[in-house]
Amino acid sequence: MNRFLATSFCVVMLVPPASLGDDSPPVRPDAPNAAAEPAAPLAAEPAAAPAAPAADGTVSVVVPAGSPPAAVPPTAGSPAVVPSAAPPPGPATMLIATAFEPVKRPAARGGGPAIDPAIYSRPLSLREAFERSGDRTRRLWIAQAYWKVSVAFASLAWAVDARERLETTGPGADPYDRSALDVAVASAAAAVSEAKADLIVAQQELSDLARLPVVEPPPWPVDRPLGTAYVTHFDAIFAQRLATGRVRAINRSLPLKQESLDARAKAVAAAESAVAAAEQDHARGKRPIEAVLAAHAAMATQRRQFLELVRGYNTDIAEYVMAVADFSVPDDRFAAMLIGSPSP
């Protein structure tokens, strides 16, 4: 029996569960967008803004911040979607919006670009990755690899940022300051190289899964991961079906992980402010170099943990969707269930 499920980004119709089978890809919990026609069993939605069906069969949903209001024409068996005002984005969403942008600023030293712009030469949407693969049984693998590459880009951008800030930090009068700063700069440079290596490996994994031609540049994921609350509609979907323990665990843990994302985003912002304050105080001779290095270490830790959470949160969502969406669900609709706002 069909159920209409209203979400913040799409109106969806309940479909039979997918049968993953014994040969399904293993799931690792740790594993910006062309407009996709929103019709799927679930999608991201701010929990505080539930949708309500109107008398004419339309459904009012919350659209992402910054998205222009638009009426989505109804498809067969689906009511029209009438967008309403979006709530303000949370800390995690705001941080993701900046952390996952391409790095365009010049390097602090050397005059060249901070990151080779060629790594952004092959934009790849999540929808295209699914379609290029041509195998819907791979969609969970592809989604996990996609967010892995996306996080690797953000990690590289932050590693470059940390190196540049340390390179522009002046040593104090104490000779020890120069040595301590040299250690930190060399360590930051090593972190940049390591981040580049991790990105290359992740890009190759995604290229292989999406079956991209070897002559193409490595992919750059343009769809951003979600940082908002995700409504699973678990009770409605599994009212007359048995859910596995893993699916139940994902449903119960997603709200807590989203809360952690917002809290960790606040911690990242506070750590960045602490670094700026420590650098200014050190330049005025009010703090030793150790204070600056400690602040940088704390910032790196918070950034790393935030990215780990982003990846885990979004791969859990992909696993949940894979468990409830039938393979007959088109790739564009499947992708629309995993991202907040598809982009071209």
Stockholm file with secondary structure:
# STOCKHOLM 1.0

chainA/1-344         MNRFLATSFCVVMLVPPASLGDDSPPVRPDAPNAAAEPAAPLAAEPAAAPAAPAADGTVSVVVPAGSPPAAVPPTAGSPAVVPSAAPPPGPATMLIATAFEPVKRPAARGGGPAIDPAIYSRPLSLREAFERSGDRTRRLWIAQAYWKVSVAFASLAWAVDARERLETTGPGADPYDRSALDVAVASAAAAVSEAKADLIVAQQELSDLARLPVVEPPPWPVDRPLGTAYVTHFDAIFAQRLATGRVRAINRSLPLKQESLDARAKAVAAAESAVAAAEQDHARGKRPIEAVLAAHAAMATQRRQFLELVRGYNTDIAEYVMAVADFSVPDDRFAAMLIGSPSP
#=GR chainA/1-344 SS CCCEEECSSCEEECCCCCCCCTTSCCCCTTCCCCCCCCCSSCEECCTTSCCEECTTSCEEEECCTTCCCCCBCCCTTCCCEEEECCCCCCHHHHHHHHHTSCCCSBCSSSSSBSSCGGGGSSEECHHHHHHHHCCGGGHHHHHHHHHHHHHHHHHHHHHHHHHHHHHTCCCCSSHHHHHHHHHHHHHHHHHHHHHHHHHHHHHHHHHHHHTCCTTSCCCEECSCCCCSCEECCHHHHTSSSCCCHHHHHHHHHHHHHHHHHHHHHHHHHHHHHHHHHHHHHHHTTSSCHHHHHHHHHHHHHHHHHHHHHHHHHHHHHHHHHHHHSCTTSCHHHHHHTTSSSCCC
#=GC SS_cons         CCCEEECSSCEEECCCCCCCCTTSCCCCTTCCCCCCCCCSSCEECCTTSCCEECTTSCEEEECCTTCCCCCBCCCTTCCCEEEECCCCCCHHHHHHHHHTSCCCSBCSSSSSBSSCGGGGSSEECHHHHHHHHCCGGGHHHHHHHHHHHHHHHHHHHHHHHHHHHHHTCCCCSSHHHHHHHHHHHHHHHHHHHHHHHHHHHHHHHHHHHHTCCTTSCCCEECSCCCCSCEECCHHHHTSSSCCCHHHHHHHHHHHHHHHHHHHHHHHHHHHHHHHHHHHHHHHTTSSCHHHHHHHHHHHHHHHHHHHHHHHHHHHHHHHHHHHHSCTTSCHHHHHHTTSSSCCC
//
